[in-house]
Amino acid sequence: MLGDDVVVEVIEVSGSSVRIGIAAPRSVPVYREEIWRAVKEENAAAAASPVTDLPQNVPASKA
Amino acid sequence: MDAVTLRSTRFGELEIPADAVLEFPNGLIGLGGSRYTLLARSDEAMFVWLHSVDDPAIAIPLTNPWKFFEDFAVELSDADVERIGIDDAAQAQVYVTVRAAEAMEDFTANLRAPILLMSGRGYQVINQAPDSPVRVPLLAGVAENAGQAA
């Protein structure tokens, strides 16, 4: 068990490989690890943005 | 109308209406928390802050992706459709997170994990649409359009 709601089961063992299944309630999102890590990093970086004033408008030359 | 006191390391203490508090049942990816609110200097603001109501130090810049990326699309996985309770991202307000910097040329956006807001709730989803980078220069799409129009 992972936590109260998530169950990991072994579905198949064959040679040196093991196939697992993850059973989680619909309310619990399950992500591929590399995507989760990349997004976690982006969220942390965005939260660490070194500015307090955000621009109000796109620069005129680009509008 | 009840007000909630928002304590912010960036903005000090603010009173916000209780109905401006957004519940994120699953928090943000890797960042947890459950209550956030949007802070903006005006209704037409290009960028807004998604500010945690529970943690005074957590605030993330957001923007409307279509202002910068004309062809941006959000596709939801079946799991997210069930989790969130909508079929189509068009039923929600869609924002993307932004790494802000001193110069706008150095801003980047995350098109891979947009934030959907609806009915006082918020969710961060993984965009199933192809070509949705987790980190792309914010002005990349704008520069292309300007080039074509010249």
Backbone of each chain as ProteinMPNN parsed JSONL, in Angstrom:
{"seq_chain_A": "MLGDDVVVEVIEVSGSSVRIGIAAPRSVPVYREEIWRAVKEENAAAAASPVTDLPQNVPASKA", "coords_chain_A": {"N_chain_A": [[0.858, -1.218, 0.0], [0.456, 2.242, -0.75], [0.177, 4.793, 1.198], [-3.189, 5.566, 2.3], [-5.009, 5.153, 0.262], [-3.939, 4.15, -2.084], [-3.024, 1.357, -3.982], [-0.468, -0.848, -4.835], [0.019, -3.405, -7.09], [1.547, -6.528, -7.882], [1.523, -7.639, -11.116], [2.57, -9.35, -12.979], [5.279, -11.565, -13.153], [8.18, -12.114, -14.903], [10.927, -13.731, -15.825], [13.47, -11.492, -15.47], [11.847, -9.36, -15.241], [9.258, -7.323, -13.863], [5.856, -6.714, -13.8], [3.89, -4.072, -12.763], [0.842, -2.947, -11.277], [-1.062, -0.035, -10.643], [-3.436, 0.86, -8.401], [-5.618, 3.351, -7.886], [-7.856, 5.672, -6.359], [-10.162, 7.567, -8.381], [-9.926, 10.204, -7.709], [-7.318, 10.651, -7.109], [-4.515, 11.809, -8.665], [-2.29, 10.175, -10.937], [0.98, 10.244, -11.949], [3.479, 10.035, -14.566], [6.808, 9.571, -13.562], [8.949, 11.212, -14.584], [7.699, 13.365, -15.796], [6.306, 14.429, -13.669], [8.433, 15.228, -12.04], [9.66, 17.196, -13.685], [7.645, 19.102, -13.878], [7.271, 19.747, -11.22], [9.686, 20.977, -10.701], [9.506, 23.224, -12.416], [7.304, 24.536, -11.26], [8.411, 25.176, -8.773], [10.503, 26.851, -9.561], [9.055, 28.912, -10.789], [7.723, 29.846, -8.575], [9.823, 30.913, -7.295], [10.453, 33.157, -8.673], [12.365, 36.021, -9.223], [11.165, 38.573, -8.967], [8.847, 41.12, -7.94], [7.072, 42.876, -8.985], [4.975, 42.494, -11.695], [4.967, 42.683, -15.274], [2.666, 44.943, -16.87], [1.838, 45.186, -19.474], [2.384, 43.741, -22.743], [5.493, 44.387, -24.341], [5.506, 47.259, -26.493], [6.628, 46.993, -29.052], [6.192, 44.391, -29.661], [3.527, 43.984, -29.775]], "CA_chain_A": [[0.0, 0.0, 0.0], [1.127, 3.543, -0.654], [-0.861, 5.648, 1.777], [-4.445, 4.884, 2.611], [-5.904, 4.912, -0.871], [-3.285, 3.683, -3.308], [-2.522, -0.012, -3.869], [0.397, -1.297, -5.925], [0.004, -4.867, -7.128], [2.373, -7.191, -8.889], [0.623, -8.287, -12.069], [3.236, -10.441, -13.691], [6.737, -11.65, -13.0], [8.661, -12.993, -15.965], [12.38, -13.573, -15.909], [13.941, -10.438, -14.563], [10.985, -8.159, -15.258], [8.049, -7.376, -13.037], [4.882, -5.705, -14.235], [3.053, -3.701, -11.624], [-0.331, -2.116, -11.534], [-1.339, 0.915, -9.574], [-4.867, 1.108, -8.273], [-5.838, 4.548, -7.076], [-9.181, 6.229, -6.626], [-10.182, 8.547, -9.461], [-9.604, 11.537, -7.215], [-5.874, 10.772, -6.91], [-3.842, 11.771, -9.975], [-1.083, 9.351, -10.999], [1.799, 10.818, -13.032], [4.785, 9.432, -14.863], [7.731, 10.27, -12.677], [9.779, 12.272, -15.168], [6.851, 14.543, -16.008], [6.039, 14.991, -12.342], [9.644, 15.931, -11.596], [9.881, 18.391, -14.498], [6.644, 20.109, -13.517], [7.571, 20.178, -9.849], [10.803, 21.912, -10.825], [9.007, 24.472, -13.001], [6.486, 25.214, -10.246], [9.305, 25.734, -7.751], [11.226, 27.969, -10.172], [8.106, 30.011, -10.969], [7.448, 30.385, -7.241], [11.037, 31.614, -6.862], [10.702, 34.261, -9.607], [13.0, 37.081, -8.42], [10.547, 39.894, -9.158], [7.574, 41.26, -7.238], [6.186, 43.581, -9.913], [4.868, 41.816, -12.984], [4.65, 43.666, -16.31], [1.238, 45.104, -17.135], [1.557, 45.052, -20.909], [3.426, 43.207, -23.614], [6.214, 45.535, -24.919], [4.793, 47.788, -27.664], [7.194, 46.512, -30.318], [5.77, 43.029, -29.933], [2.055, 43.92, -29.722]], "C_chain_A": [[0.873, 1.24, 0.0], [0.088, 4.473, -0.063], [-2.157, 4.873, 1.941], [-5.209, 4.445, 1.377], [-5.269, 4.194, -2.041], [-2.712, 2.291, -3.096], [-1.67, -0.33, -5.073], [0.377, -2.815, -5.939], [0.986, -5.374, -8.152], [1.438, -7.948, -9.812], [1.291, -9.49, -12.7], [4.725, -10.401, -13.396], [7.232, -12.569, -14.09], [10.142, -12.752, -16.152], [12.793, -12.495, -14.943], [13.009, -9.231, -14.583], [9.711, -8.404, -14.468], [7.098, -6.305, -13.546], [4.009, -5.361, -13.039], [1.861, -2.878, -12.072], [-0.526, -1.192, -10.352], [-2.83, 1.157, -9.538], [-5.047, 2.306, -7.356], [-7.235, 5.055, -7.359], [-9.071, 7.319, -7.689], [-9.76, 9.925, -8.986], [-8.107, 11.736, -7.017], [-5.171, 10.714, -8.261], [-2.573, 10.93, -9.895], [-0.258, 9.847, -12.181], [3.003, 9.957, -13.324], [5.842, 10.254, -14.148], [8.481, 11.413, -13.34], [8.956, 13.531, -15.447], [6.586, 15.238, -14.687], [7.241, 15.796, -11.865], [9.843, 17.235, -12.342], [8.891, 19.491, -14.102], [6.891, 20.643, -12.113], [8.677, 21.231, -9.857], [10.35, 23.253, -11.379], [8.157, 25.234, -12.002], [7.379, 25.888, -9.217], [10.042, 26.951, -8.309], [10.304, 29.164, -10.35], [7.826, 30.674, -9.622], [8.646, 31.158, -6.709], [11.382, 32.754, -7.808], [11.215, 35.468, -8.819], [12.43, 38.477, -8.654], [9.241, 39.924, -8.383], [6.569, 42.005, -8.103], [6.17, 42.845, -11.226], [4.464, 42.842, -14.031], [3.143, 43.743, -16.556], [0.911, 44.832, -18.587], [2.693, 44.348, -21.623], [4.154, 44.422, -24.207], [5.609, 45.953, -26.254], [5.312, 47.204, -28.966], [6.714, 45.119, -30.658], [4.259, 42.917, -30.063], [1.446, 43.691, -31.101]], "O_chain_A": [[1.905, 1.283, 0.669], [-0.814, 4.904, -0.781], [-2.197, 3.66, 1.737], [-5.971, 3.479, 1.426], [-5.976, 3.679, -2.907], [-1.987, 2.064, -2.127], [-2.089, -0.111, -6.209], [0.678, -3.451, -4.929], [1.228, -4.728, -9.171], [0.657, -8.79, -9.368], [0.658, -10.521, -12.928], [5.346, -9.339, -13.39], [6.756, -13.699, -14.202], [10.555, -11.679, -16.591], [12.508, -12.567, -13.748], [13.333, -8.19, -14.011], [9.174, -9.51, -14.412], [7.475, -5.144, -13.705], [3.457, -6.245, -12.383], [1.885, -2.211, -13.106], [-0.197, -1.526, -9.214], [-3.422, 1.604, -10.521], [-4.667, 2.267, -6.185], [-7.748, 4.892, -8.466], [-8.011, 7.917, -7.869], [-9.284, 10.734, -9.783], [-7.66, 12.859, -6.784], [-5.22, 9.687, -8.937], [-1.862, 10.971, -8.891], [-0.754, 9.866, -13.307], [3.495, 9.238, -12.454], [5.78, 11.484, -14.13], [8.642, 12.476, -12.739], [9.472, 14.643, -15.343], [6.633, 16.464, -14.589], [7.092, 16.904, -11.351], [10.153, 18.261, -11.738], [9.257, 20.662, -14.004], [6.74, 21.837, -11.853], [8.623, 22.226, -9.135], [10.754, 24.303, -10.878], [8.272, 26.455, -11.901], [7.138, 27.032, -8.83], [10.192, 27.96, -7.621], [10.703, 30.301, -10.097], [7.706, 31.896, -9.531], [8.512, 31.962, -5.786], [12.497, 33.274, -7.756], [10.578, 35.894, -7.856], [13.158, 39.464, -8.546], [8.6, 38.891, -8.189], [5.362, 41.801, -7.978], [7.221, 42.593, -11.815], [3.71, 43.768, -13.734], [2.436, 42.74, -16.463], [-0.159, 44.312, -18.904], [3.832, 44.359, -21.158], [3.497, 45.405, -24.549], [5.238, 45.1, -27.061], [4.536, 46.946, -29.885], [6.809, 44.695, -31.809], [3.754, 41.854, -30.427], [0.225, 43.613, -31.232]]}, "seq_chain_B": "MDAVTLRSTRFGELEIPADAVLEFPNGLIGLGGSRYTLLARSDEAMFVWLHSVDDPAIAIPLTNPWKFFEDFAVELSDADVERIGIDDAAQAQVYVTVRAAEAMEDFTANLRAPILLMSGRGYQVINQAPDSPVRVPLLAGVAENAGQAA", "coords_chain_B": {"N_chain_B": [[-20.255, 39.969, 3.51], [-17.81, 37.594, 4.035], [-14.39, 38.066, 4.936], [-11.059, 37.024, 4.206], [-7.919, 36.898, 5.73], [-5.022, 37.402, 4.004], [-1.762, 36.568, 4.305], [1.281, 37.741, 3.146], [4.582, 37.311, 2.046], [5.538, 38.869, 0.067], [3.668, 40.903, -0.417], [2.674, 41.799, 1.964], [0.006, 42.187, 4.298], [-3.169, 41.257, 3.272], [-6.67, 41.799, 2.775], [-8.948, 39.526, 1.589], [-11.912, 38.721, -0.278], [-13.987, 36.067, 0.919], [-15.094, 34.502, -1.092], [-13.228, 34.628, -3.049], [-11.351, 32.782, -2.614], [-9.696, 29.986, -3.813], [-10.09, 26.521, -4.037], [-7.761, 23.976, -4.201], [-7.989, 20.801, -4.713], [-6.024, 18.82, -5.094], [-3.764, 20.23, -4.694], [-0.863, 21.953, -6.037], [1.351, 20.561, -8.481], [3.87, 18.902, -6.856], [3.925, 20.915, -5.028], [1.861, 21.076, -3.26], [-0.342, 22.312, -0.716], [-3.605, 23.871, -0.336], [-5.342, 26.024, -0.56], [-5.684, 28.836, -2.575], [-5.365, 32.103, -4.113], [-6.176, 34.511, -6.668], [-4.168, 37.237, -7.477], [-4.118, 40.445, -8.806], [-3.127, 43.465, -10.466], [-4.936, 44.84, -11.935], [-8.041, 44.453, -13.767], [-7.375, 44.001, -16.386], [-4.903, 42.953, -16.333], [-1.844, 41.628, -17.555], [-0.417, 39.626, -16.378], [-0.94, 37.552, -13.55], [-0.823, 36.856, -10.034], [-0.761, 33.691, -8.57], [-1.543, 33.115, -5.501], [-0.673, 31.539, -2.509], [-2.952, 30.884, 0.114], [-2.47, 29.692, 2.422], [0.28, 29.552, 2.854], [2.508, 32.062, 3.357], [4.712, 32.593, 1.763], [4.466, 31.469, -0.737], [3.923, 32.065, -4.074], [2.93, 32.227, -7.425], [3.614, 33.351, -10.696], [1.121, 33.759, -13.205], [-0.204, 33.464, -16.537], [-2.469, 34.214, -19.253], [-2.407, 31.834, -21.643], [-3.077, 32.113, -24.367], [-2.62, 34.72, -25.062], [-0.025, 34.812, -25.761], [0.601, 32.543, -27.203], [-0.778, 31.643, -29.924], [-1.672, 29.213, -31.026], [-2.043, 27.545, -28.919], [-3.191, 24.67, -27.204], [-5.3, 22.763, -25.063], [-5.393, 19.509, -24.03], [-7.15, 17.128, -22.264], [-6.433, 14.32, -20.176], [-8.208, 11.161, -19.89], [-8.361, 10.426, -17.25], [-8.015, 12.868, -15.943], [-10.273, 14.238, -16.855], [-12.265, 12.841, -15.495], [-11.421, 13.286, -12.859], [-11.552, 16.067, -12.564], [-14.068, 16.786, -13.471], [-14.981, 18.031, -15.803], [-15.509, 18.085, -19.395], [-13.981, 19.368, -21.18], [-11.421, 21.688, -21.63], [-12.3, 24.18, -22.28], [-14.383, 24.809, -20.669], [-13.334, 25.863, -18.432], [-11.349, 28.428, -16.743], [-8.269, 29.024, -18.113], [-4.889, 28.965, -17.265], [-1.322, 29.455, -17.523], [1.74, 28.623, -15.85], [4.403, 30.868, -15.108], [7.836, 31.529, -15.317], [9.1, 34.298, -14.028], [11.182, 37.136, -14.767], [13.7, 39.756, -14.629], [13.733, 40.958, -17.164], [11.352, 40.876, -19.784], [11.979, 39.363, -21.964], [13.264, 37.231, -20.917], [11.383, 35.684, -19.706], [9.754, 32.564, -19.088], [7.334, 30.067, -20.032], [5.166, 27.436, -18.837], [3.809, 25.138, -20.737], [2.978, 22.631, -20.471], [1.808, 21.898, -18.143], [-0.833, 23.165, -17.459], [-3.015, 25.347, -15.531], [-6.226, 24.957, -14.389], [-9.186, 26.667, -13.688], [-12.291, 26.594, -12.068], [-15.535, 27.264, -10.873], [-14.726, 28.016, -8.206], [-12.781, 26.145, -7.715], [-9.506, 24.716, -8.289], [-7.148, 23.162, -10.508], [-4.103, 21.556, -11.391], [-3.134, 20.316, -14.433], [-1.837, 17.711, -16.605], [-1.005, 18.48, -19.783], [-2.176, 16.856, -22.592], [-1.844, 17.49, -25.205], [0.212, 17.517, -28.135], [3.567, 18.896, -28.542], [3.818, 20.614, -26.278], [5.715, 22.243, -24.433], [7.474, 22.052, -21.314], [8.898, 24.139, -20.61], [9.231, 27.113, -22.156], [10.329, 29.962, -23.992], [8.51, 32.87, -23.251], [8.044, 34.83, -25.154], [8.446, 33.558, -27.527], [6.416, 32.634, -29.315], [5.204, 35.063, -29.955], [7.229, 36.523, -31.208], [7.542, 35.07, -33.538], [5.089, 35.594, -34.832], [5.283, 38.333, -35.232], [7.408, 38.451, -36.961], [6.317, 37.226, -39.234], [4.375, 39.026, -39.91], [5.705, 41.216, -40.82]], "CA_chain_B": [[-19.291, 39.074, 2.838], [-16.675, 37.296, 4.897], [-13.087, 38.3, 4.333], [-9.985, 36.153, 4.682], [-6.654, 37.628, 5.748], [-3.934, 36.755, 3.282], [-0.452, 37.086, 4.706], [2.176, 37.517, 2.018], [5.934, 37.831, 2.248], [5.787, 39.854, -0.987], [2.705, 41.994, -0.465], [2.187, 42.191, 3.286], [-1.258, 41.58, 4.714], [-4.269, 41.701, 2.424], [-7.982, 41.193, 3.046], [-9.582, 39.101, 0.346], [-13.252, 38.172, -0.041], [-13.975, 34.609, 1.083], [-15.415, 33.798, -2.334], [-12.082, 34.67, -3.965], [-10.429, 31.693, -2.271], [-9.822, 28.831, -4.691], [-9.662, 25.252, -3.439], [-7.058, 23.053, -5.094], [-8.084, 19.53, -3.979], [-4.767, 18.074, -5.167], [-2.659, 21.189, -4.626], [-0.116, 22.076, -7.287], [2.27, 19.42, -8.57], [5.091, 19.068, -6.076], [3.887, 22.102, -4.178], [0.849, 20.888, -2.24], [-1.203, 23.439, -0.337], [-4.908, 23.645, -0.92], [-6.079, 27.251, -0.82], [-4.946, 29.86, -3.311], [-6.215, 33.143, -4.664], [-5.523, 35.256, -7.75], [-3.917, 38.654, -7.197], [-3.74, 41.178, -10.013], [-3.229, 44.903, -10.24], [-6.154, 45.362, -12.578], [-8.775, 43.415, -14.497], [-6.762, 43.722, -17.697], [-3.492, 42.626, -16.127], [-1.259, 40.614, -18.421], [0.038, 38.554, -15.498], [-1.532, 37.557, -12.222], [-0.165, 35.969, -9.087], [-1.547, 32.673, -7.873], [-0.922, 33.233, -4.192], [-1.171, 30.607, -1.5], [-3.6, 31.501, 1.266], [-1.97, 28.961, 3.591], [1.718, 29.775, 3.019], [2.748, 33.449, 2.94], [5.838, 32.754, 0.841], [4.258, 30.814, -2.031], [3.138, 32.783, -5.083], [3.413, 31.864, -8.756], [3.026, 34.168, -11.77], [0.344, 33.051, -14.222], [-0.714, 34.291, -17.606], [-3.38, 33.596, -20.21], [-1.479, 31.353, -22.675], [-3.424, 32.523, -25.735], [-2.07, 36.047, -25.337], [1.335, 34.654, -26.266], [0.706, 31.354, -28.04], [-2.063, 31.566, -30.644], [-2.104, 27.839, -31.312], [-2.035, 26.737, -27.703], [-4.373, 23.82, -27.02], [-5.254, 21.909, -23.87], [-6.11, 18.231, -24.12], [-7.182, 16.483, -20.956], [-6.469, 12.854, -20.151], [-9.486, 10.643, -19.364], [-8.28, 10.449, -15.785], [-8.251, 14.241, -15.489], [-11.679, 14.556, -17.105], [-13.02, 12.297, -14.35], [-10.998, 13.906, -11.597], [-11.961, 17.457, -12.497], [-15.515, 16.893, -13.69], [-15.383, 18.729, -17.032], [-15.062, 17.332, -20.576], [-13.264, 20.198, -22.131], [-10.775, 22.808, -20.937], [-13.019, 25.416, -22.593], [-15.324, 25.076, -19.579], [-12.59, 26.423, -17.289], [-10.378, 29.485, -17.033], [-6.984, 28.339, -18.271], [-3.673, 29.764, -17.089], [-0.073, 28.695, -17.455], [2.685, 29.227, -14.914], [5.459, 31.631, -15.77], [9.032, 31.922, -14.567], [9.288, 35.711, -14.356], [12.561, 37.622, -14.615], [13.762, 41.22, -14.741], [13.368, 41.344, -18.53], [10.326, 40.004, -20.302], [12.628, 38.448, -22.904], [13.744, 36.062, -20.173], [10.268, 34.943, -19.103], [9.385, 31.313, -19.752], [6.018, 29.555, -19.642], [5.011, 25.991, -18.802], [2.608, 24.798, -21.492], [2.743, 21.21, -20.251], [1.018, 21.682, -16.92], [-1.669, 24.341, -17.228], [-3.858, 25.403, -14.341], [-7.619, 25.171, -14.764], [-10.001, 27.162, -12.581], [-13.73, 26.641, -12.333], [-16.426, 27.154, -9.708], [-14.031, 28.087, -6.917], [-11.775, 25.087, -7.554], [-8.408, 24.782, -9.244], [-6.397, 21.924, -10.72], [-3.02, 21.596, -12.356], [-3.263, 19.084, -15.215], [-0.793, 17.487, -17.597], [-1.552, 18.693, -21.113], [-1.904, 15.736, -23.492], [-1.624, 17.975, -26.573], [1.627, 17.435, -28.509], [4.28, 20.188, -28.59], [3.522, 21.458, -25.123], [6.928, 22.15, -23.63], [7.351, 22.416, -19.914], [9.597, 25.415, -20.46], [9.413, 27.74, -23.464], [10.361, 31.418, -23.844], [7.175, 33.432, -23.37], [7.92, 35.642, -26.367], [8.777, 32.746, -28.704], [5.279, 32.652, -30.237], [4.961, 36.453, -30.358], [8.296, 36.908, -32.145], [7.221, 34.433, -34.826], [3.983, 36.303, -35.493], [5.775, 39.657, -35.641], [8.252, 38.194, -38.135], [5.473, 36.917, -40.394], [3.564, 40.187, -40.292], [6.583, 42.283, -41.36]], "C_chain_B": [[-18.112, 38.855, 3.766], [-15.381, 37.596, 4.172], [-12.089, 37.339, 4.959], [-8.716, 36.993, 4.686], [-5.592, 36.815, 5.043], [-2.639, 37.386, 3.764], [0.536, 36.733, 3.618], [3.545, 38.1, 2.315], [6.24, 38.901, 1.205], [4.93, 41.101, -0.81], [2.177, 42.423, 0.89], [0.88, 41.498, 3.6], [-2.379, 42.141, 3.864], [-5.559, 41.052, 2.889], [-8.563, 40.779, 1.714], [-10.963, 38.526, 0.659], [-13.189, 36.654, 0.041], [-14.252, 33.897, -0.228], [-14.316, 33.922, -3.387], [-11.092, 33.553, -3.671], [-10.725, 30.483, -3.144], [-9.308, 27.597, -3.969], [-8.979, 24.395, -4.489], [-7.05, 21.702, -4.384], [-6.794, 18.705, -4.017], [-3.563, 19.005, -5.116], [-2.076, 21.466, -6.004], [0.907, 20.954, -7.301], [3.566, 19.734, -7.826], [5.051, 20.217, -5.09], [2.765, 22.044, -3.147], [0.022, 22.128, -1.968], [-2.594, 23.188, -0.835], [-5.67, 24.923, -1.198], [-5.179, 28.276, -1.472], [-5.915, 30.962, -3.703], [-5.445, 33.857, -5.764], [-5.361, 36.714, -7.327], [-3.483, 39.333, -8.473], [-3.907, 42.657, -9.742], [-4.446, 45.504, -10.913], [-6.832, 44.217, -13.307], [-8.1, 43.054, -15.81], [-5.314, 43.266, -17.557], [-3.031, 41.474, -17.011], [-0.838, 39.39, -17.608], [-0.676, 38.673, -14.167], [-0.7, 36.648, -11.338], [-1.166, 34.953, -8.573], [-0.892, 32.567, -6.509], [-1.543, 32.253, -3.211], [-1.824, 31.387, -0.363], [-3.048, 30.868, 2.547], [-0.502, 29.234, 3.891], [2.085, 31.151, 2.474], [3.846, 33.599, 1.885], [5.565, 32.212, -0.561], [3.358, 31.623, -2.953], [3.769, 32.503, -6.435], [2.787, 32.778, -9.797], [2.291, 33.29, -12.775], [0.037, 34.019, -15.352], [-1.693, 33.495, -18.443], [-2.524, 33.139, -21.396], [-1.792, 31.87, -24.071], [-2.959, 33.93, -26.075], [-0.705, 35.937, -25.995], [1.492, 33.518, -27.262], [-0.645, 31.117, -28.696], [-2.588, 30.158, -30.775], [-2.149, 26.945, -30.09], [-3.326, 25.925, -27.589], [-4.193, 23.008, -25.743], [-6.045, 20.648, -24.152], [-6.011, 17.538, -22.771], [-7.156, 14.975, -21.083], [-7.838, 12.422, -19.606], [-9.499, 10.725, -17.844], [-8.563, 11.858, -15.26], [-9.692, 14.672, -15.742], [-12.539, 14.059, -15.941], [-12.702, 13.022, -13.066], [-11.588, 15.283, -11.452], [-13.455, 17.636, -12.669], [-15.898, 17.789, -14.857], [-14.864, 17.931, -18.224], [-13.968, 18.061, -21.308], [-12.673, 21.373, -21.36], [-11.493, 24.123, -21.208], [-14.029, 25.782, -21.504], [-14.645, 25.709, -18.368], [-11.814, 27.662, -17.73], [-9.018, 28.802, -17.064], [-5.827, 29.314, -18.104], [-2.471, 28.84, -17.218], [0.867, 29.396, -16.486], [3.833, 29.844, -15.694], [6.635, 31.781, -14.821], [9.272, 33.369, -14.962], [10.739, 36.093, -14.092], [12.538, 39.135, -14.743], [13.308, 41.679, -16.115], [12.362, 40.36, -19.087], [10.878, 38.993, -21.31], [13.077, 37.159, -22.216], [12.627, 35.292, -19.475], [10.096, 33.617, -19.841], [8.043, 30.839, -19.208], [6.027, 28.035, -19.66], [3.705, 25.638, -19.499], [2.183, 23.35, -21.239], [1.83, 20.957, -19.056], [0.175, 22.907, -16.604], [-2.519, 24.206, -15.96], [-5.268, 25.771, -14.774], [-8.413, 25.6, -13.534], [-11.466, 27.124, -12.981], [-14.467, 26.479, -11.021], [-15.68, 27.116, -8.379], [-13.01, 26.986, -6.674], [-10.68, 25.26, -8.586], [-7.695, 23.446, -9.332], [-5.23, 22.219, -11.647], [-3.06, 20.26, -13.093], [-2.043, 18.926, -16.115], [-1.453, 17.533, -18.972], [-1.178, 17.533, -22.023], [-1.65, 16.193, -24.928], [-0.132, 17.895, -26.895], [2.26, 18.832, -28.528], [3.856, 21.114, -27.469], [4.719, 21.402, -24.185], [6.703, 22.622, -22.199], [8.035, 23.772, -19.664], [9.882, 26.002, -21.834], [9.466, 29.252, -23.257], [8.984, 32.005, -24.12], [7.003, 34.167, -24.697], [8.22, 34.862, -27.636], [7.659, 32.822, -29.734], [5.031, 34.042, -30.785], [5.974, 36.881, -31.396], [8.023, 36.326, -33.51], [6.16, 35.217, -35.561], [4.459, 37.638, -36.04], [6.597, 39.509, -36.919], [7.41, 37.995, -39.375], [4.714, 38.136, -40.866], [4.39, 41.235, -41.005], [6.628, 42.275, -42.895]], "O_chain_B": [[-17.488, 39.809, 4.229], [-15.272, 37.41, 2.96], [-12.258, 36.899, 6.096], [-8.465, 37.73, 3.733], [-5.296, 35.684, 5.428], [-2.445, 38.596, 3.644], [0.632, 35.577, 3.206], [3.662, 39.235, 2.775], [7.105, 39.749, 1.425], [5.397, 42.22, -1.023], [1.327, 43.311, 0.972], [0.669, 40.349, 3.211], [-2.528, 43.358, 3.746], [-5.561, 39.907, 3.342], [-8.661, 41.597, 0.8], [-11.171, 37.924, 1.712], [-12.422, 36.023, -0.686], [-13.719, 32.814, -0.469], [-14.447, 33.388, -4.488], [-10.106, 33.39, -4.389], [-11.861, 30.012, -3.209], [-8.235, 27.616, -3.366], [-9.551, 24.12, -5.544], [-6.19, 21.469, -3.534], [-6.503, 17.97, -3.073], [-2.454, 18.599, -5.464], [-2.732, 21.234, -7.02], [1.288, 20.449, -6.245], [4.26, 20.704, -8.132], [6.031, 20.47, -4.39], [2.721, 22.881, -2.246], [-0.278, 22.9, -2.878], [-2.765, 22.34, -1.711], [-6.586, 24.905, -2.02], [-4.074, 28.555, -1.004], [-7.132, 30.787, -3.637], [-4.215, 33.819, -5.797], [-6.316, 37.344, -6.872], [-2.578, 38.855, -9.156], [-4.714, 43.064, -8.906], [-4.931, 46.559, -10.505], [-6.261, 43.136, -13.447], [-8.235, 41.93, -16.294], [-4.582, 43.2, -18.544], [-3.737, 40.481, -17.189], [-0.897, 38.26, -18.093], [-0.978, 39.776, -13.712], [0.03, 35.783, -11.822], [-2.282, 35.304, -8.188], [0.191, 31.997, -6.377], [-2.764, 32.148, -3.096], [-1.312, 32.42, 0.069], [-3.151, 31.451, 3.627], [-0.079, 29.159, 5.044], [1.988, 31.389, 1.27], [3.905, 34.614, 1.191], [6.345, 32.464, -1.48], [2.183, 31.842, -2.658], [4.991, 32.536, -6.578], [1.572, 32.973, -9.797], [2.77, 32.219, -13.15], [0.019, 35.234, -15.158], [-1.748, 32.268, -18.363], [-1.963, 33.983, -22.095], [-0.882, 32.05, -24.88], [-2.907, 34.298, -27.248], [-0.272, 36.848, -26.701], [2.415, 33.527, -28.077], [-1.534, 30.487, -28.123], [-3.789, 29.918, -30.654], [-2.278, 25.726, -30.209], [-4.416, 26.435, -27.847], [-3.08, 22.619, -25.389], [-7.231, 20.711, -24.475], [-4.925, 17.384, -22.212], [-7.776, 14.409, -21.984], [-8.533, 13.199, -18.952], [-10.517, 11.052, -17.234], [-9.261, 12.027, -14.26], [-10.272, 15.394, -14.931], [-13.427, 14.767, -15.464], [-13.594, 13.337, -12.278], [-12.068, 15.654, -10.381], [-14.046, 18.54, -12.078], [-17.03, 18.269, -14.909], [-13.894, 17.184, -18.094], [-13.131, 17.452, -21.973], [-13.351, 21.982, -20.533], [-11.323, 25.084, -20.458], [-14.477, 26.926, -21.425], [-15.309, 26.051, -17.39], [-11.643, 27.914, -18.923], [-8.662, 28.08, -16.133], [-5.8, 30.369, -18.738], [-2.574, 27.624, -17.05], [0.801, 30.614, -16.317], [4.181, 29.399, -16.787], [6.453, 32.121, -13.652], [9.613, 33.645, -16.112], [11.431, 35.456, -13.297], [11.479, 39.73, -14.943], [12.585, 42.668, -16.235], [12.493, 39.151, -18.893], [10.321, 37.91, -21.488], [13.247, 36.126, -22.863], [12.896, 34.349, -18.731], [10.268, 33.546, -21.058], [7.661, 31.16, -18.083], [6.793, 27.417, -20.4], [2.625, 25.812, -18.935], [1.15, 22.903, -21.738], [1.164, 19.925, -18.977], [0.42, 23.604, -15.619], [-2.706, 23.12, -15.412], [-5.475, 26.78, -15.448], [-8.325, 24.978, -12.475], [-11.844, 27.554, -14.071], [-14.09, 25.675, -10.17], [-15.97, 26.279, -7.524], [-12.439, 26.884, -5.589], [-10.892, 25.874, -9.631], [-7.639, 22.692, -8.361], [-5.344, 23.025, -12.57], [-3.026, 19.2, -12.469], [-1.308, 19.884, -16.357], [-2.339, 16.736, -19.281], [0.005, 17.251, -22.211], [-1.283, 15.383, -25.778], [0.702, 18.171, -26.033], [1.547, 19.835, -28.531], [3.566, 22.286, -27.707], [4.738, 20.605, -23.247], [5.857, 23.473, -21.925], [7.788, 24.444, -18.663], [10.682, 25.455, -22.592], [8.723, 29.78, -22.43], [8.358, 31.667, -25.125], [5.928, 34.126, -25.295], [8.246, 35.444, -28.72], [7.928, 33.052, -30.913], [4.682, 34.192, -31.956], [5.614, 37.539, -32.372], [8.237, 36.984, -34.528], [6.289, 35.484, -36.756], [4.1, 38.036, -37.149], [6.5, 40.325, -37.835], [7.728, 38.518, -40.442], [4.435, 38.285, -42.056], [3.838, 42.065, -41.727], [7.314, 43.102, -43.497]]}, "name": "protein", "num_of_chains": 2, "seq": "MLGDDVVVEVIEVSGSSVRIGIAAPRSVPVYREEIWRAVKEENAAAAASPVTDLPQNVPASKAMDAVTLRSTRFGELEIPADAVLEFPNGLIGLGGSRYTLLARSDEAMFVWLHSVDDPAIAIPLTNPWKFFEDFAVELSDADVERIGIDDAAQAQVYVTVRAAEAMEDFTANLRAPILLMSGRGYQVINQAPDSPVRVPLLAGVAENAGQAA"}
